């Protein structure tokens, strides 16, 4: 297993109360409340937000 995969598994276990963990490349004009933190040397990043939850089903 790759080192990045091990790190992601550990992150998922430690963040069991988090609604979503997203790996993203930062871009301009991020939404308010989104924080982007470098995770690995291969330019993967963690973006997280504590803003209000929205339904993904469109309801």
C-alpha distance matrix in Angstrom:
0.0 3.8 6.5 8.3 6.5 6.9 10.3 11.2 10.7 12.9 15.2 15.8 16.7 19.0 20.6 21.6 25.1 24.2 25.2 22.7 19.9 20.1 18.2 21.1 22.7 25.9 29.1 32.8 34.7 32.0 33.5 35.2 33.0 29.6 27.9 25.2 23.1 20.8 17.2 15.5 17.0 16.1 18.8 17.1 19.5 20.1 23.4 25.1 28.6 30.8 33.4 35.0 32.9 33.9 33.7 31.4 33.5 36.5 38.7
3.8 0.0 3.8 5.4 5.2 6.5 8.8 10.0 10.9 12.7 14.4 15.6 17.1 18.8 20.1 21.8 25.0 23.6 24.7 21.9 18.7 18.4 16.0 18.5 19.7 22.9 26.1 29.8 31.9 29.4 31.2 32.9 30.8 27.4 25.4 22.5 20.2 17.6 14.2 12.0 13.3 12.4 15.2 13.9 16.5 17.6 21.1 23.2 26.8 29.3 31.9 33.8 32.0 33.0 33.2 30.8 33.3 36.0 38.4
6.5 3.8 0.0 3.8 5.4 5.2 6.3 8.7 10.0 10.8 12.4 14.4 15.6 16.7 18.3 20.4 23.5 22.2 23.8 21.1 17.7 17.7 15.4 17.9 19.0 21.7 25.2 28.7 30.8 28.2 30.0 31.3 29.0 25.7 23.3 20.5 17.8 15.2 11.6 9.6 11.2 11.4 14.1 12.8 14.9 15.9 19.6 21.5 25.1 27.5 30.4 32.5 31.1 32.5 33.0 31.0 33.8 36.3 38.6
8.3 5.4 3.8 0.0 3.8 5.4 5.1 6.2 8.7 9.9 10.4 12.3 14.4 15.3 16.2 18.5 21.3 19.5 20.8 17.9 14.4 14.0 11.6 14.1 15.4 18.2 21.7 25.2 27.2 24.5 26.3 27.8 25.6 22.2 20.1 17.2 14.9 12.5 8.9 7.4 9.7 9.3 11.3 9.4 11.4 12.4 16.0 18.1 21.8 24.3 27.1 29.2 27.8 29.0 29.6 27.6 30.4 32.8 35.2
6.5 5.2 5.4 3.8 0.0 3.8 5.4 5.1 6.2 8.7 9.8 10.5 12.5 14.3 15.2 16.8 19.9 18.5 19.5 16.7 13.7 13.8 12.1 15.2 17.2 20.1 23.5 27.1 28.7 25.9 27.2 28.7 26.5 23.2 21.5 19.0 17.1 15.3 11.7 10.9 13.5 12.6 14.3 11.8 13.5 13.7 17.0 18.6 22.1 24.4 27.1 28.8 26.9 28.1 28.2 26.1 28.7 31.4 33.6
6.9 6.5 5.2 5.4 3.8 0.0 3.8 5.5 5.2 6.3 8.6 10.0 10.8 12.4 14.2 15.8 19.2 18.3 20.0 17.8 14.8 15.8 14.4 17.7 19.7 22.3 25.9 29.3 30.8 27.7 28.9 30.0 27.4 24.4 22.4 20.2 17.8 16.2 12.4 11.9 14.6 14.7 16.5 14.1 15.3 15.0 18.4 19.5 22.9 24.8 27.8 29.6 27.9 29.5 29.8 28.1 30.7 33.5 35.4
10.3 8.8 6.3 5.1 5.4 3.8 0.0 3.8 5.5 5.1 6.1 8.6 10.0 10.6 12.1 14.4 17.4 16.2 18.2 15.9 12.6 13.6 12.3 15.4 17.3 19.5 23.2 26.4 27.8 24.7 26.0 26.8 24.1 21.2 18.9 16.8 14.2 12.8 9.1 9.3 12.6 13.2 14.3 11.8 12.3 11.9 15.3 16.4 19.9 21.8 25.0 27.0 25.7 27.5 28.3 26.8 29.7 32.3 34.2
11.2 10.0 8.7 6.2 5.1 5.5 3.8 0.0 3.8 5.4 5.0 6.1 8.7 9.9 10.4 12.4 15.2 13.7 15.1 12.6 9.4 10.4 9.6 13.1 15.7 18.0 21.5 24.8 25.9 22.7 23.6 24.8 22.2 19.2 17.5 15.6 13.8 13.0 9.5 10.4 13.9 13.7 14.2 11.0 11.2 10.2 13.3 14.2 17.6 19.6 22.5 24.3 22.7 24.2 24.8 23.1 26.0 28.6 30.6
10.7 10.9 10.0 8.7 6.2 5.2 5.5 3.8 0.0 3.8 5.4 5.1 6.3 8.7 9.9 11.0 14.4 13.7 15.3 13.4 11.0 12.9 12.8 16.5 19.3 21.6 25.0 28.3 29.1 25.8 26.3 27.3 24.5 21.8 20.4 18.8 17.2 16.6 13.1 14.0 17.3 17.2 18.0 14.8 15.0 13.5 16.2 16.6 19.6 21.1 24.0 25.4 23.5 25.1 25.3 23.9 26.4 29.3 31.0
12.9 12.7 10.8 9.9 8.7 6.3 5.1 5.4 3.8 0.0 3.8 5.4 5.2 6.2 8.5 10.2 13.5 13.3 15.7 14.3 11.9 14.2 14.3 17.8 20.4 22.2 25.8 28.8 29.6 26.2 26.6 27.1 24.0 21.6 19.7 18.5 16.3 16.0 12.6 13.9 17.4 18.0 18.7 15.7 15.4 13.6 16.4 16.3 19.3 20.4 23.7 25.3 23.9 26.0 26.7 25.6 28.4 31.2 32.6
15.2 14.4 12.4 10.4 9.8 8.6 6.1 5.0 5.4 3.8 0.0 3.8 5.5 5.2 6.0 8.7 11.3 10.3 12.8 11.2 8.6 11.1 11.5 15.0 17.7 19.1 22.7 25.5 26.1 22.5 22.9 23.3 20.2 17.8 16.1 15.1 13.3 13.6 10.6 12.8 16.5 17.1 17.0 13.7 12.6 10.3 12.8 12.6 15.5 16.8 20.0 21.8 20.6 22.8 23.8 22.9 25.9 28.4 29.9
15.8 15.6 14.4 12.3 10.5 10.0 8.6 6.1 5.1 5.4 3.8 0.0 3.8 5.6 5.2 6.3 9.4 8.6 10.5 9.2 7.5 10.5 11.8 15.5 18.7 20.4 23.6 26.5 26.8 23.1 23.1 23.7 20.7 18.4 17.4 16.8 15.7 16.3 13.5 15.6 19.3 19.3 19.1 15.5 14.5 11.9 13.7 13.0 15.5 16.5 19.5 20.6 18.8 20.8 21.3 20.4 23.1 25.8 27.2
16.7 17.1 15.6 14.4 12.5 10.8 10.0 8.7 6.3 5.2 5.5 3.8 0.0 3.8 5.5 5.6 9.2 10.0 12.4 12.1 11.0 14.3 15.6 19.2 22.3 23.9 27.2 29.9 30.1 26.4 26.2 26.4 23.2 21.3 20.1 19.8 18.4 19.0 16.1 18.0 21.7 22.1 22.2 18.8 17.8 15.1 17.0 15.9 18.1 18.4 21.6 22.6 20.9 23.2 23.6 23.0 25.5 28.4 29.3
19.0 18.8 16.7 15.3 14.3 12.4 10.6 9.9 8.7 6.2 5.2 5.6 3.8 0.0 3.8 5.7 8.2 9.0 12.3 12.3 11.1 14.5 15.8 19.2 22.0 23.0 26.4 28.9 28.9 25.2 24.9 24.6 21.2 19.6 18.1 18.1 16.5 17.6 15.0 17.5 21.2 22.1 21.9 18.7 17.1 14.2 15.9 14.4 16.4 16.5 19.9 21.3 20.3 23.0 24.0 23.8 26.7 29.2 30.0
20.6 20.1 18.3 16.2 15.2 14.2 12.1 10.4 9.9 8.5 6.0 5.2 5.5 3.8 0.0 3.8 5.4 5.3 8.6 8.9 8.3 11.9 13.9 17.1 20.2 20.9 24.1 26.4 26.0 22.3 21.7 21.4 18.1 16.6 15.7 16.1 15.3 16.9 14.9 17.8 21.5 22.1 21.3 17.8 15.8 12.4 13.3 11.4 13.1 13.1 16.4 17.6 16.5 19.2 20.4 20.3 23.3 25.6 26.5
21.6 21.8 20.4 18.5 16.8 15.8 14.4 12.4 11.0 10.2 8.7 6.3 5.6 5.7 3.8 0.0 3.8 5.5 8.0 9.2 9.9 13.6 16.1 19.4 22.8 23.7 26.7 28.9 28.4 24.6 23.6 23.5 20.2 19.0 18.6 19.3 18.8 20.4 18.3 21.0 24.7 25.0 24.3 20.7 18.8 15.5 16.1 13.9 15.0 14.5 17.4 17.9 16.2 18.8 19.3 19.5 21.9 24.6 25.1
25.1 25.0 23.5 21.3 19.9 19.2 17.4 15.2 14.4 13.5 11.3 9.4 9.2 8.2 5.4 3.8 0.0 3.8 6.5 9.0 10.6 14.3 17.2 20.1 23.4 23.7 26.4 28.2 27.2 23.4 21.9 21.4 18.0 17.5 17.6 18.9 19.0 21.2 19.7 22.8 26.5 26.9 25.7 22.1 19.7 16.1 15.8 13.0 13.2 11.8 14.6 14.8 13.5 16.5 17.5 18.3 20.9 23.1 23.3
24.2 23.6 22.2 19.5 18.5 18.3 16.2 13.7 13.7 13.3 10.3 8.6 10.0 9.0 5.3 5.5 3.8 0.0 3.8 5.6 7.2 10.7 13.9 16.5 19.8 20.1 22.6 24.5 23.6 19.8 18.4 18.1 15.0 14.0 14.3 15.6 16.0 18.4 17.2 20.4 24.1 24.2 22.6 19.1 16.5 12.8 12.2 9.4 9.8 9.2 11.9 12.6 11.3 14.1 15.4 15.8 18.8 20.9 21.6
25.2 24.7 23.8 20.8 19.5 20.0 18.2 15.1 15.3 15.7 12.8 10.5 12.4 12.3 8.6 8.0 6.5 3.8 0.0 3.8 7.1 10.0 13.7 16.0 19.5 19.9 22.0 23.8 22.6 18.9 17.2 17.5 14.9 13.9 15.1 16.4 17.5 19.9 18.9 21.9 25.5 25.0 23.3 19.7 17.3 13.7 12.5 9.8 9.7 9.4 11.1 10.9 8.6 10.9 11.7 12.1 15.0 17.2 17.9
22.7 21.9 21.1 17.9 16.7 17.8 15.9 12.6 13.4 14.3 11.2 9.2 12.1 12.3 8.9 9.2 9.0 5.6 3.8 0.0 3.8 6.3 10.0 12.4 16.0 16.7 19.0 21.2 20.5 16.8 15.8 16.7 14.3 12.5 13.4 13.9 15.1 17.0 16.0 18.8 22.3 21.6 19.8 16.1 14.0 10.7 9.7 8.0 9.0 10.2 11.9 12.5 10.3 11.8 12.6 11.9 15.2 17.3 18.8
19.9 18.7 17.7 14.4 13.7 14.8 12.6 9.4 11.0 11.9 8.6 7.5 11.0 11.1 8.3 9.9 10.6 7.2 7.1 3.8 0.0 3.8 6.8 9.7 13.3 14.4 17.2 19.8 19.7 16.1 15.9 16.9 14.5 11.9 11.9 11.5 12.1 13.6 12.4 15.1 18.5 17.9 16.3 12.6 10.6 7.4 7.5 6.9 9.4 11.5 13.7 15.1 13.4 14.9 16.0 14.8 18.1 20.2 22.1
20.1 18.4 17.7 14.0 13.8 15.8 13.6 10.4 12.9 14.2 11.1 10.5 14.3 14.5 11.9 13.6 14.3 10.7 10.0 6.3 3.8 0.0 3.8 6.2 9.8 11.3 13.9 16.8 17.1 13.7 14.1 15.9 14.1 10.9 11.0 9.9 11.1 12.2 11.6 13.9 17.0 15.8 13.8 10.2 8.4 6.0 5.8 7.0 9.8 12.8 14.4 16.1 14.5 15.3 16.3 14.6 18.0 19.8 22.2
18.2 16.0 15.4 11.6 12.1 14.4 12.3 9.6 12.8 14.3 11.5 11.8 15.6 15.8 13.9 16.1 17.2 13.9 13.7 10.0 6.8 3.8 0.0 3.8 7.2 9.5 12.5 15.9 17.0 14.0 15.4 17.4 16.0 12.3 11.7 9.3 9.8 9.9 9.1 10.8 13.6 12.1 10.2 6.6 5.6 5.0 6.4 9.1 12.4 15.7 17.4 19.4 18.1 18.7 19.8 17.7 21.0 22.7 25.4
21.1 18.5 17.9 14.1 15.2 17.7 15.4 13.1 16.5 17.8 15.0 15.5 19.2 19.2 17.1 19.4 20.1 16.5 16.0 12.4 9.7 6.2 3.8 0.0 3.8 6.2 8.9 12.4 13.8 11.3 13.3 15.8 15.1 11.3 10.9 8.2 9.7 9.7 10.4 11.8 13.8 12.1 9.2 6.6 5.4 6.2 6.3 9.7 12.6 16.3 17.4 19.7 18.7 19.0 20.3 18.2 21.6 22.7 25.7
22.7 19.7 19.0 15.4 17.2 19.7 17.3 15.7 19.3 20.4 17.7 18.7 22.3 22.0 20.2 22.8 23.4 19.8 19.5 16.0 13.3 9.8 7.2 3.8 0.0 3.8 6.5 10.2 12.5 10.9 13.7 16.3 16.1 12.4 11.6 8.4 9.7 9.2 10.8 11.6 12.6 10.8 7.4 6.4 5.8 8.2 8.4 12.1 14.8 18.6 19.6 22.1 21.6 21.8 23.3 21.3 24.6 25.3 28.4
25.9 22.9 21.7 18.2 20.1 22.3 19.5 18.0 21.6 22.2 19.1 20.4 23.9 23.0 20.9 23.7 23.7 20.1 19.9 16.7 14.4 11.3 9.5 6.2 3.8 0.0 3.8 7.0 9.3 7.8 11.1 13.4 13.6 10.1 9.3 6.6 8.9 9.3 12.0 13.4 14.4 13.4 9.6 9.1 7.2 8.9 7.9 11.3 13.4 17.1 17.9 20.7 20.8 21.2 23.3 21.7 25.2 25.5 28.4
29.1 26.1 25.2 21.7 23.5 25.9 23.2 21.5 25.0 25.8 22.7 23.6 27.2 26.4 24.1 26.7 26.4 22.6 22.0 19.0 17.2 13.9 12.5 8.9 6.5 3.8 0.0 3.8 6.6 6.6 10.3 13.0 14.2 11.3 11.4 9.5 12.3 12.9 15.7 17.0 17.5 16.3 12.6 12.5 11.0 12.4 10.8 13.7 15.1 18.7 18.7 21.4 21.6 21.5 23.6 22.0 25.3 25.1 28.2
32.8 29.8 28.7 25.2 27.1 29.3 26.4 24.8 28.3 28.8 25.5 26.5 29.9 28.9 26.4 28.9 28.2 24.5 23.8 21.2 19.8 16.8 15.9 12.4 10.2 7.0 3.8 0.0 3.8 5.8 9.4 11.8 13.8 11.7 12.3 11.3 14.4 15.5 18.6 20.2 20.6 19.7 15.9 16.0 14.2 15.2 13.1 15.4 16.0 19.2 18.7 21.4 22.2 22.1 24.5 23.3 26.5 25.8 28.8
34.7 31.9 30.8 27.2 28.7 30.8 27.8 25.9 29.1 29.6 26.1 26.8 30.1 28.9 26.0 28.4 27.2 23.6 22.6 20.5 19.7 17.1 17.0 13.8 12.5 9.3 6.6 3.8 0.0 3.8 6.4 8.8 11.4 10.2 11.7 12.0 15.5 17.4 20.4 22.4 23.3 22.6 18.8 18.3 15.9 16.1 13.2 14.7 14.4 17.3 16.2 18.7 19.8 19.7 22.3 21.6 24.8 23.7 26.5
32.0 29.4 28.2 24.5 25.9 27.7 24.7 22.7 25.8 26.2 22.5 23.1 26.4 25.2 22.3 24.6 23.4 19.8 18.9 16.8 16.1 13.7 14.0 11.3 10.9 7.8 6.6 5.8 3.8 0.0 3.8 6.5 8.4 6.5 8.5 9.1 12.8 15.1 17.8 20.2 21.7 21.0 17.3 16.2 13.4 12.9 9.7 10.9 10.7 13.7 13.0 15.7 16.7 16.9 19.7 19.0 22.5 21.8 24.4
33.5 31.2 30.0 26.3 27.2 28.9 26.0 23.6 26.3 26.6 22.9 23.1 26.2 24.9 21.7 23.6 21.9 18.4 17.2 15.8 15.9 14.1 15.4 13.3 13.7 11.1 10.3 9.4 6.4 3.8 0.0 3.8 6.3 5.8 9.1 10.9 14.7 17.5 19.9 22.6 24.5 23.9 20.3 18.7 15.6 14.3 10.6 10.6 9.0 11.4 9.9 12.3 13.6 13.8 16.9 16.8 20.2 19.3 21.5
35.2 32.9 31.3 27.8 28.7 30.0 26.8 24.8 27.3 27.1 23.3 23.7 26.4 24.6 21.4 23.5 21.4 18.1 17.5 16.7 16.9 15.9 17.4 15.8 16.3 13.4 13.0 11.8 8.8 6.5 3.8 0.0 3.8 5.7 8.7 11.6 15.0 18.3 20.7 23.8 25.8 25.8 22.2 20.6 17.2 15.4 11.8 10.8 8.4 9.9 8.3 11.2 13.4 14.5 18.0 18.6 22.1 21.1 22.8
33.0 30.8 29.0 25.6 26.5 27.4 24.1 22.2 24.5 24.0 20.2 20.7 23.2 21.2 18.1 20.2 18.0 15.0 14.9 14.3 14.5 14.1 16.0 15.1 16.1 13.6 14.2 13.8 11.4 8.4 6.3 3.8 0.0 3.8 6.4 10.0 13.0 16.6 18.6 22.0 24.4 24.6 21.3 19.3 15.7 13.3 9.9 8.0 5.4 6.6 6.2 9.9 12.1 14.0 17.6 18.4 22.0 21.6 23.0
29.6 27.4 25.7 22.2 23.2 24.4 21.2 19.2 21.8 21.6 17.8 18.4 21.3 19.6 16.6 19.0 17.5 14.0 13.9 12.5 11.9 10.9 12.3 11.3 12.4 10.1 11.3 11.7 10.2 6.5 5.8 5.7 3.8 0.0 3.8 6.6 10.0 13.3 15.3 18.6 20.9 21.0 17.6 15.6 12.0 9.8 6.3 5.4 4.6 7.7 8.2 11.7 12.9 14.5 17.6 17.6 21.4 21.4 23.3
27.9 25.4 23.3 20.1 21.5 22.4 18.9 17.5 20.4 19.7 16.1 17.4 20.1 18.1 15.7 18.6 17.6 14.3 15.1 13.4 11.9 11.0 11.7 10.9 11.6 9.3 11.4 12.3 11.7 8.5 9.1 8.7 6.4 3.8 0.0 3.8 6.6 10.2 12.4 15.7 18.0 18.6 15.4 13.6 9.9 7.9 5.4 5.4 6.5 9.3 11.0 14.6 15.8 17.7 20.7 20.5 24.3 24.7 26.6
25.2 22.5 20.5 17.2 19.0 20.2 16.8 15.6 18.8 18.5 15.1 16.8 19.8 18.1 16.1 19.3 18.9 15.6 16.4 13.9 11.5 9.9 9.3 8.2 8.4 6.6 9.5 11.3 12.0 9.1 10.9 11.6 10.0 6.6 3.8 0.0 3.8 6.8 9.3 12.4 14.4 14.9 11.6 10.0 6.3 5.5 4.4 6.7 9.2 12.5 14.3 17.6 18.2 19.8 22.3 21.5 25.3 25.9 28.2
23.1 20.2 17.8 14.9 17.1 17.8 14.2 13.8 17.2 16.3 13.3 15.7 18.4 16.5 15.3 18.8 19.0 16.0 17.5 15.1 12.1 11.1 9.8 9.7 9.7 8.9 12.3 14.4 15.5 12.8 14.7 15.0 13.0 10.0 6.6 3.8 0.0 3.8 6.3 9.5 11.8 13.0 10.3 8.9 5.5 5.2 6.5 8.6 11.6 14.5 16.9 20.3 20.8 22.6 25.0 24.2 27.9 28.8 31.1
20.8 17.6 15.2 12.5 15.3 16.2 12.8 13.0 16.6 16.0 13.6 16.3 19.0 17.6 16.9 20.4 21.2 18.4 19.9 17.0 13.6 12.2 9.9 9.7 9.2 9.3 12.9 15.5 17.4 15.1 17.5 18.3 16.6 13.3 10.2 6.8 3.8 0.0 3.8 6.1 8.0 9.4 7.1 6.4 4.5 6.4 9.0 11.7 15.0 18.0 20.4 23.7 23.8 25.4 27.5 26.2 29.8 31.0 33.5
17.2 14.2 11.6 8.9 11.7 12.4 9.1 9.5 13.1 12.6 10.6 13.5 16.1 15.0 14.9 18.3 19.7 17.2 18.9 16.0 12.4 11.6 9.1 10.4 10.8 12.0 15.7 18.6 20.4 17.8 19.9 20.7 18.6 15.3 12.4 9.3 6.3 3.8 0.0 3.8 7.1 8.6 7.6 5.9 5.2 6.4 10.0 12.3 16.0 18.7 21.5 24.4 24.1 25.8 27.5 26.1 29.6 31.2 33.5
15.5 12.0 9.6 7.4 10.9 11.9 9.3 10.4 14.0 13.9 12.8 15.6 18.0 17.5 17.8 21.0 22.8 20.4 21.9 18.8 15.1 13.9 10.8 11.8 11.6 13.4 17.0 20.2 22.4 20.2 22.6 23.8 22.0 18.6 15.7 12.4 9.5 6.1 3.8 0.0 3.8 5.4 6.0 5.6 7.2 9.5 13.1 15.8 19.5 22.4 25.0 27.9 27.3 28.7 30.2 28.5 31.8 33.5 36.1
17.0 13.3 11.2 9.7 13.5 14.6 12.6 13.9 17.3 17.4 16.5 19.3 21.7 21.2 21.5 24.7 26.5 24.1 25.5 22.3 18.5 17.0 13.6 13.8 12.6 14.4 17.5 20.6 23.3 21.7 24.5 25.8 24.4 20.9 18.0 14.4 11.8 8.0 7.1 3.8 0.0 3.8 5.5 7.3 9.5 12.6 15.8 18.8 22.4 25.5 27.9 30.9 30.5 31.7 33.2 31.3 34.6 36.1 38.9
16.1 12.4 11.4 9.3 12.6 14.7 13.2 13.7 17.2 18.0 17.1 19.3 22.1 22.1 22.1 25.0 26.9 24.2 25.0 21.6 17.9 15.8 12.1 12.1 10.8 13.4 16.3 19.7 22.6 21.0 23.9 25.8 24.6 21.0 18.6 14.9 13.0 9.4 8.6 5.4 3.8 0.0 3.8 5.8 9.1 12.5 15.5 18.9 22.5 25.8 27.9 30.6 29.9 30.7 31.8 29.6 32.7 34.3 37.3
18.8 15.2 14.1 11.3 14.3 16.5 14.3 14.2 18.0 18.7 17.0 19.1 22.2 21.9 21.3 24.3 25.7 22.6 23.3 19.8 16.3 13.8 10.2 9.2 7.4 9.6 12.6 15.9 18.8 17.3 20.3 22.2 21.3 17.6 15.4 11.6 10.3 7.1 7.6 6.0 5.5 3.8 0.0 3.8 6.4 10.2 12.7 16.2 19.6 23.1 25.0 27.8 27.2 28.0 29.4 27.3 30.6 31.9 34.9
17.1 13.9 12.8 9.4 11.8 14.1 11.8 11.0 14.8 15.7 13.7 15.5 18.8 18.7 17.8 20.7 22.1 19.1 19.7 16.1 12.6 10.2 6.6 6.6 6.4 9.1 12.5 16.0 18.3 16.2 18.7 20.6 19.3 15.6 13.6 10.0 8.9 6.4 5.9 5.6 7.3 5.8 3.8 0.0 3.8 7.1 9.9 13.3 16.8 20.2 22.2 24.9 24.1 24.9 26.2 24.1 27.4 28.9 31.7
19.5 16.5 14.9 11.4 13.5 15.3 12.3 11.2 15.0 15.4 12.6 14.5 17.8 17.1 15.8 18.8 19.7 16.5 17.3 14.0 10.6 8.4 5.6 5.4 5.8 7.2 11.0 14.2 15.9 13.4 15.6 17.2 15.7 12.0 9.9 6.3 5.5 4.5 5.2 7.2 9.5 9.1 6.4 3.8 0.0 3.8 6.4 9.8 13.3 16.7 18.8 21.6 21.2 22.3 24.0 22.4 25.9 27.2 29.8
20.1 17.6 15.9 12.4 13.7 15.0 11.9 10.2 13.5 13.6 10.3 11.9 15.1 14.2 12.4 15.5 16.1 12.8 13.7 10.7 7.4 6.0 5.0 6.2 8.2 8.9 12.4 15.2 16.1 12.9 14.3 15.4 13.3 9.8 7.9 5.5 5.2 6.4 6.4 9.5 12.6 12.5 10.2 7.1 3.8 0.0 3.8 6.4 10.1 13.3 15.7 18.4 17.9 19.5 21.3 20.0 23.6 25.0 27.4
23.4 21.1 19.6 16.0 17.0 18.4 15.3 13.3 16.2 16.4 12.8 13.7 17.0 15.9 13.3 16.1 15.8 12.2 12.5 9.7 7.5 5.8 6.4 6.3 8.4 7.9 10.8 13.1 13.2 9.7 10.6 11.8 9.9 6.3 5.4 4.4 6.5 9.0 10.0 13.1 15.8 15.5 12.7 9.9 6.4 3.8 0.0 3.8 7.0 10.6 12.4 15.2 15.0 16.4 18.6 17.6 21.4 22.3 24.6
25.1 23.2 21.5 18.1 18.6 19.5 16.4 14.2 16.6 16.3 12.6 13.0 15.9 14.4 11.4 13.9 13.0 9.4 9.8 8.0 6.9 7.0 9.1 9.7 12.1 11.3 13.7 15.4 14.7 10.9 10.6 10.8 8.0 5.4 5.4 6.7 8.6 11.7 12.3 15.8 18.8 18.9 16.2 13.3 9.8 6.4 3.8 0.0 3.8 7.0 9.3 12.2 12.2 14.3 16.8 16.5 20.3 21.2 23.0
28.6 26.8 25.1 21.8 22.1 22.9 19.9 17.6 19.6 19.3 15.5 15.5 18.1 16.4 13.1 15.0 13.2 9.8 9.7 9.0 9.4 9.8 12.4 12.6 14.8 13.4 15.1 16.0 14.4 10.7 9.0 8.4 5.4 4.6 6.5 9.2 11.6 15.0 16.0 19.5 22.4 22.5 19.6 16.8 13.3 10.1 7.0 3.8 0.0 3.8 5.5 8.7 9.5 11.9 14.9 15.4 19.1 19.6 21.0
30.8 29.3 27.5 24.3 24.4 24.8 21.8 19.6 21.1 20.4 16.8 16.5 18.4 16.5 13.1 14.5 11.8 9.2 9.4 10.2 11.5 12.8 15.7 16.3 18.6 17.1 18.7 19.2 17.3 13.7 11.4 9.9 6.6 7.7 9.3 12.5 14.5 18.0 18.7 22.4 25.5 25.8 23.1 20.2 16.7 13.3 10.6 7.0 3.8 0.0 3.8 6.7 8.3 11.5 14.7 16.1 19.6 20.0 20.8
33.4 31.9 30.4 27.1 27.1 27.8 25.0 22.5 24.0 23.7 20.0 19.5 21.6 19.9 16.4 17.4 14.6 11.9 11.1 11.9 13.7 14.4 17.4 17.4 19.6 17.9 18.7 18.7 16.2 13.0 9.9 8.3 6.2 8.2 11.0 14.3 16.9 20.4 21.5 25.0 27.9 27.9 25.0 22.2 18.8 15.7 12.4 9.3 5.5 3.8 0.0 3.8 6.5 9.2 12.8 14.5 17.9 17.6 18.3
35.0 33.8 32.5 29.2 28.8 29.6 27.0 24.3 25.4 25.3 21.8 20.6 22.6 21.3 17.6 17.9 14.8 12.6 10.9 12.5 15.1 16.1 19.4 19.7 22.1 20.7 21.4 21.4 18.7 15.7 12.3 11.2 9.9 11.7 14.6 17.6 20.3 23.7 24.4 27.9 30.9 30.6 27.8 24.9 21.6 18.4 15.2 12.2 8.7 6.7 3.8 0.0 3.8 6.6 10.1 12.6 15.5 15.1 15.2
32.9 32.0 31.1 27.8 26.9 27.9 25.7 22.7 23.5 23.9 20.6 18.8 20.9 20.3 16.5 16.2 13.5 11.3 8.6 10.3 13.4 14.5 18.1 18.7 21.6 20.8 21.6 22.2 19.8 16.7 13.6 13.4 12.1 12.9 15.8 18.2 20.8 23.8 24.1 27.3 30.5 29.9 27.2 24.1 21.2 17.9 15.0 12.2 9.5 8.3 6.5 3.8 0.0 3.8 6.8 9.2 12.1 12.4 12.6
33.9 33.0 32.5 29.0 28.1 29.5 27.5 24.2 25.1 26.0 22.8 20.8 23.2 23.0 19.2 18.8 16.5 14.1 10.9 11.8 14.9 15.3 18.7 19.0 21.8 21.2 21.5 22.1 19.7 16.9 13.8 14.5 14.0 14.5 17.7 19.8 22.6 25.4 25.8 28.7 31.7 30.7 28.0 24.9 22.3 19.5 16.4 14.3 11.9 11.5 9.2 6.6 3.8 0.0 3.8 6.3 9.0 8.7 9.3
33.7 33.2 33.0 29.6 28.2 29.8 28.3 24.8 25.3 26.7 23.8 21.3 23.6 24.0 20.4 19.3 17.5 15.4 11.7 12.6 16.0 16.3 19.8 20.3 23.3 23.3 23.6 24.5 22.3 19.7 16.9 18.0 17.6 17.6 20.7 22.3 25.0 27.5 27.5 30.2 33.2 31.8 29.4 26.2 24.0 21.3 18.6 16.8 14.9 14.7 12.8 10.1 6.8 3.8 0.0 3.8 5.5 6.0 6.4
31.4 30.8 31.0 27.6 26.1 28.1 26.8 23.1 23.9 25.6 22.9 20.4 23.0 23.8 20.3 19.5 18.3 15.8 12.1 11.9 14.8 14.6 17.7 18.2 21.3 21.7 22.0 23.3 21.6 19.0 16.8 18.6 18.4 17.6 20.5 21.5 24.2 26.2 26.1 28.5 31.3 29.6 27.3 24.1 22.4 20.0 17.6 16.5 15.4 16.1 14.5 12.6 9.2 6.3 3.8 0.0 3.8 5.5 7.7
33.5 33.3 33.8 30.4 28.7 30.7 29.7 26.0 26.4 28.4 25.9 23.1 25.5 26.7 23.3 21.9 20.9 18.8 15.0 15.2 18.1 18.0 21.0 21.6 24.6 25.2 25.3 26.5 24.8 22.5 20.2 22.1 22.0 21.4 24.3 25.3 27.9 29.8 29.6 31.8 34.6 32.7 30.6 27.4 25.9 23.6 21.4 20.3 19.1 19.6 17.9 15.5 12.1 9.0 5.5 3.8 0.0 3.8 5.6
36.5 36.0 36.3 32.8 31.4 33.5 32.3 28.6 29.3 31.2 28.4 25.8 28.4 29.2 25.6 24.6 23.1 20.9 17.2 17.3 20.2 19.8 22.7 22.7 25.3 25.5 25.1 25.8 23.7 21.8 19.3 21.1 21.6 21.4 24.7 25.9 28.8 31.0 31.2 33.5 36.1 34.3 31.9 28.9 27.2 25.0 22.3 21.2 19.6 20.0 17.6 15.1 12.4 8.7 6.0 5.5 3.8 0.0 3.8
38.7 38.4 38.6 35.2 33.6 35.4 34.2 30.6 31.0 32.6 29.9 27.2 29.3 30.0 26.5 25.1 23.3 21.6 17.9 18.8 22.1 22.2 25.4 25.7 28.4 28.4 28.2 28.8 26.5 24.4 21.5 22.8 23.0 23.3 26.6 28.2 31.1 33.5 33.5 36.1 38.9 37.3 34.9 31.7 29.8 27.4 24.6 23.0 21.0 20.8 18.3 15.2 12.6 9.3 6.4 7.7 5.6 3.8 0.0
